[in-house]
């Protein structure tokens, strides 16, 4: 286990010198010390989007960190942008993806007025599509990083993948799953037993819509029955520590001691460390590793990259 001291200094200002090899026809925007390209990918009838950053002194096809965001979020949220900026300052390439959540060319947080037809497990195929995209560009070494629910999705993908291009995994405050605790919490918040909701969903066509007072972070949500089952039915693979023994590449789990979103992560990781798995405990960091705490996350990335 790696322990780090609290970081209390103000965040550093990003450098502004751009530079990278650019592909023709891409929309460009300067962000931090790297030149950012929004790239797109056709997948399962949808257009996926991602932010690709290559620092001025980095090889465009050099080792790259593929970053997955958390629940209903996006690749421009603070922790993702800060992580890309901090990686660029160390001359490390990154690709921060937007999970489609069933929406074509999605940007920004998921709009709760939209119907929910996406699944937690959709992320595995989308991560795989972006791994293929990087490898098609010539990238031969990929580190997977995921935050919160994205951490669980990355761990699940890595546990099932045998792609030789995946060289390491960094799980940033990854999600946990406890079916009994979740059922109790769901009934407390909504007044409806979770078992009743799941039984109703199981009796419906997976594409048939249900109206729920609450789904994930959305109130008054229209949700497909198959979506309800994919997110809420018991599946131990949504508990990240249960996946770690199946990941065959170096893996670091980053835990903030002030995390009140996944507060039980430290306890759940007891006894999980092994040959390929280590912990990085960041004292004082919240779930979002703001300001200089993001540097501790980058330290974890460089650890699995062998830098």
VODRENKOL-365207 format. One record per residue (C-alpha): chain; z, y, x. Coordinates in nm, 3 decimals. Each point is the difference from the previous one (the first is absolute). Example, Ala and Ser with C-alpha at 12.3 -4.5 7.8 and 13.67 -1.06 7.14 Angstrom:
# residues 2
A  0.780  -0.450  1.230
A  -0.066  0.344  0.137
# end
This chain:
# residues 307
A  0.000  0.000  0.000
A  -0.091  0.344  0.129
A  0.238  0.287  -0.080
A  -0.103  0.362  0.018
A  0.203  0.319  -0.011
A  -0.046  0.260  -0.275
A  -0.280  0.250  0.053
A  0.104  0.352  -0.100
A  -0.253  0.222  0.172
A  -0.266  0.177  -0.211
A  -0.338  -0.165  -0.030
A  -0.249  0.083  0.273
A  -0.309  0.201  -0.084
A  -0.319  -0.208  0.001
A  -0.258  0.063  0.268
A  -0.334  0.131  -0.126
A  -0.259  -0.109  0.255
A  -0.256  -0.219  -0.182
A  -0.228  -0.255  0.147
A  -0.139  -0.345  -0.080
A  -0.318  -0.196  -0.036
A  -0.130  0.068  -0.350
A  -0.211  -0.214  -0.227
A  -0.291  0.179  -0.161
A  0.039  0.115  -0.356
A  0.380  -0.011  -0.022
A  0.211  0.285  -0.137
A  0.219  0.135  0.280
A  0.323  0.196  0.012
A  0.222  0.087  0.294
A  0.358  -0.126  -0.038
A  0.250  0.013  0.287
A  -0.139  -0.089  0.342
A  -0.252  -0.247  -0.141
A  -0.322  0.047  -0.189
A  0.042  -0.153  -0.346
A  -0.282  -0.166  -0.187
A  0.023  -0.101  -0.362
A  -0.178  -0.334  -0.015
A  -0.092  -0.203  -0.304
A  -0.057  -0.366  -0.071
A  -0.151  -0.182  -0.299
A  0.233  -0.274  -0.123
A  0.009  -0.196  -0.325
A  -0.198  0.264  -0.190
A  0.215  0.288  0.128
A  -0.025  0.256  0.279
A  0.298  -0.022  0.234
A  0.095  0.299  0.216
A  0.187  0.035  0.328
A  0.083  0.262  0.262
A  -0.123  -0.106  0.345
A  0.138  0.187  0.301
A  -0.112  -0.034  0.360
A  0.177  0.221  0.258
A  -0.215  0.192  0.252
A  0.080  -0.228  0.294
A  -0.004  -0.330  -0.190
A  -0.280  -0.253  -0.019
A  -0.146  0.008  -0.352
A  0.009  -0.381  -0.012
A  0.331  -0.033  0.181
A  0.320  -0.148  -0.146
A  0.059  0.138  -0.350
A  0.297  0.014  -0.239
A  -0.091  -0.076  -0.363
A  0.258  0.170  -0.226
A  0.082  -0.089  -0.363
A  0.200  0.235  -0.224
A  0.267  -0.081  -0.261
A  0.019  -0.029  -0.379
A  -0.261  0.206  -0.189
A  -0.022  0.230  0.302
A  -0.287  0.101  0.230
A  -0.102  0.059  0.360
A  0.074  0.373  0.000
A  0.369  -0.034  -0.080
A  0.233  0.146  0.262
A  0.106  -0.319  0.177
A  -0.358  -0.124  0.037
A  -0.140  0.329  0.128
A  0.294  0.045  0.235
A  -0.048  -0.350  0.133
A  -0.371  0.059  0.062
A  0.075  0.330  0.175
A  0.265  -0.161  0.220
A  -0.229  -0.291  0.088
A  -0.279  0.241  0.091
A  0.235  0.187  0.233
A  0.035  -0.329  0.190
A  -0.378  -0.056  -0.003
A  0.020  -0.285  -0.250
A  -0.272  -0.042  -0.265
A  0.099  -0.045  -0.363
A  -0.152  -0.081  -0.337
A  0.215  0.098  -0.299
A  -0.136  -0.166  -0.311
A  0.026  0.090  -0.366
A  0.058  -0.306  -0.214
A  -0.234  0.036  -0.297
A  0.257  -0.096  -0.268
A  -0.308  -0.075  -0.207
A  -0.134  0.355  0.026
A  -0.338  0.079  0.154
A  0.012  0.241  0.296
A  0.371  0.063  -0.051
A  0.176  0.297  0.160
A  0.358  0.121  -0.045
A  0.280  -0.177  -0.183
A  -0.088  -0.234  -0.285
A  -0.042  0.191  -0.326
A  0.255  -0.148  -0.242
A  -0.219  0.092  -0.297
A  -0.251  -0.260  0.117
A  0.028  -0.360  -0.117
A  0.151  -0.235  0.258
A  -0.244  -0.282  0.070
A  0.080  -0.039  0.369
A  0.214  -0.272  0.158
A  0.245  -0.012  0.287
A  -0.211  -0.279  0.149
A  -0.323  0.204  -0.016
A  0.116  0.163  0.322
A  -0.046  -0.318  0.201
A  -0.376  -0.010  -0.064
A  -0.033  0.375  0.064
A  0.190  -0.019  0.328
A  -0.227  -0.288  0.098
A  -0.308  0.207  -0.086
A  0.117  0.280  0.228
A  0.080  -0.247  0.280
A  -0.360  -0.121  -0.030
A  -0.121  0.362  0.003
A  0.185  0.075  0.323
A  -0.129  -0.317  0.161
A  -0.354  0.089  -0.108
A  0.044  0.329  0.189
A  0.085  -0.202  0.312
A  0.382  0.024  -0.012
A  0.151  -0.314  0.152
A  0.373  0.076  -0.020
A  0.163  0.103  -0.330
A  0.366  0.071  -0.068
A  0.093  -0.012  -0.368
A  0.262  0.250  -0.121
A  0.134  0.036  -0.353
A  0.261  0.216  -0.169
A  0.228  -0.112  -0.284
A  -0.202  -0.211  -0.249
A  -0.288  0.035  0.247
A  0.226  -0.166  0.256
A  0.036  -0.303  -0.223
A  -0.374  -0.010  -0.068
A  -0.076  0.020  0.372
A  0.253  -0.276  0.075
A  -0.146  -0.220  -0.273
A  -0.352  0.054  0.133
A  0.106  -0.064  0.360
A  0.186  -0.319  -0.098
A  -0.319  -0.141  -0.153
A  -0.256  0.138  0.247
A  -0.134  -0.183  0.301
A  -0.220  0.288  0.114
A  0.017  0.012  0.382
A  -0.049  0.376  -0.009
A  0.349  0.051  -0.146
A  0.222  0.051  0.304
A  0.323  0.137  -0.148
A  0.184  0.108  -0.316
A  0.236  0.291  -0.067
A  0.189  -0.002  -0.331
A  0.155  0.337  -0.084
A  0.288  -0.033  -0.250
A  -0.184  -0.289  -0.168
A  0.073  -0.093  -0.360
A  0.245  -0.268  -0.109
A  0.000  -0.216  -0.313
A  0.292  -0.150  -0.187
A  -0.108  -0.132  -0.341
A  0.349  -0.002  -0.153
A  0.086  0.349  0.121
A  -0.336  0.136  -0.112
A  0.038  -0.151  -0.346
A  0.342  0.162  -0.039
A  -0.132  0.336  0.119
A  -0.303  -0.020  -0.229
A  0.213  -0.067  -0.307
A  0.242  0.278  0.093
A  -0.285  0.254  0.032
A  -0.216  -0.107  -0.295
A  0.241  -0.180  -0.232
A  -0.239  -0.299  -0.013
A  0.076  -0.335  0.163
A  -0.256  -0.067  0.271
A  -0.033  -0.361  -0.116
A  -0.124  0.123  -0.338
A  -0.260  0.224  0.164
A  -0.124  -0.280  0.225
A  -0.016  -0.245  -0.290
A  -0.206  0.246  -0.200
A  -0.236  0.063  0.293
A  -0.042  -0.372  0.062
A  -0.115  -0.047  -0.358
A  -0.274  0.263  0.030
A  -0.342  0.014  0.158
A  0.053  0.134  0.358
A  -0.227  0.299  -0.073
A  0.170  0.086  -0.331
A  0.196  0.325  0.014
A  0.370  0.050  -0.070
A  0.186  0.327  -0.056
A  0.317  0.021  0.209
A  0.267  0.269  0.004
A  0.012  -0.042  0.377
A  -0.216  -0.174  0.259
A  0.060  0.050  0.373
A  0.040  0.380  0.023
A  -0.191  0.079  -0.320
A  0.139  0.075  -0.347
A  -0.189  -0.084  -0.322
A  -0.242  -0.219  0.193
A  -0.297  -0.204  -0.119
A  0.011  -0.321  0.205
A  -0.215  -0.314  0.002
A  0.196  -0.318  -0.067
A  -0.123  -0.151  0.326
A  0.122  0.308  0.185
A  0.348  -0.036  -0.150
A  0.019  -0.360  0.113
A  -0.132  0.071  0.349
A  0.260  0.270  0.067
A  0.299  -0.126  -0.200
A  -0.009  -0.381  -0.018
A  0.216  -0.167  0.263
A  -0.183  -0.062  0.327
A  0.208  -0.031  0.313
A  -0.292  0.121  0.210
A  0.079  0.352  -0.123
A  0.323  -0.030  0.200
A  -0.124  0.102  0.344
A  0.253  -0.190  0.217
A  -0.117  -0.328  -0.155
A  -0.348  0.055  0.150
A  0.093  0.079  0.357
A  0.024  -0.355  0.133
A  -0.366  -0.052  -0.094
A  -0.129  0.300  0.199
A  -0.121  -0.122  0.338
A  -0.042  0.336  0.179
A  0.269  0.238  0.131
A  0.170  0.169  -0.297
A  0.250  0.284  -0.013
A  0.195  0.092  -0.314
A  0.107  0.367  0.006
A  0.317  0.081  -0.196
A  0.151  0.343  -0.068
A  0.377  -0.004  -0.041
A  -0.018  0.277  -0.264
A  -0.264  -0.182  -0.209
A  0.109  0.012  -0.365
A  -0.326  -0.147  -0.133
A  0.032  -0.339  0.175
A  0.372  0.016  0.084
A  0.055  -0.373  0.039
A  -0.267  -0.056  0.264
A  0.240  -0.025  0.294
A  0.203  -0.273  -0.165
A  -0.310  -0.193  -0.107
A  -0.126  0.000  0.360
A  0.312  -0.173  0.134
A  -0.109  -0.318  0.174
A  -0.370  0.075  -0.044
A  -0.065  0.120  0.354
A  -0.184  -0.252  0.214
A  -0.265  -0.049  0.262
A  -0.253  0.224  -0.175
A  0.231  0.220  -0.211
A  0.225  0.283  0.113
A  0.182  0.287  -0.170
A  -0.001  0.368  0.080
A  0.295  0.174  -0.166
A  -0.032  0.378  -0.017
A  0.333  0.170  -0.059
A  -0.018  0.288  -0.246
A  -0.355  -0.069  -0.119
A  -0.073  -0.011  -0.371
A  -0.265  -0.212  -0.170
A  -0.265  0.253  0.104
A  0.085  0.050  0.372
A  -0.052  0.375  -0.017
A  -0.039  0.237  0.293
A  0.063  -0.155  0.341
A  0.116  -0.330  -0.149
A  -0.369  -0.087  -0.024
A  -0.001  -0.026  0.379
A  0.228  -0.304  -0.033
A  -0.263  -0.159  -0.221
A  -0.266  0.070  0.262
A  0.229  -0.154  0.262
A  -0.007  -0.317  -0.209
A  -0.379  0.014  -0.013
A  -0.029  0.036  0.375
A  0.246  -0.288  0.039
A  -0.221  -0.245  -0.187
A  -0.310  0.143  0.171
A  0.155  -0.069  0.339
A  -0.027  0.362  0.116
# end
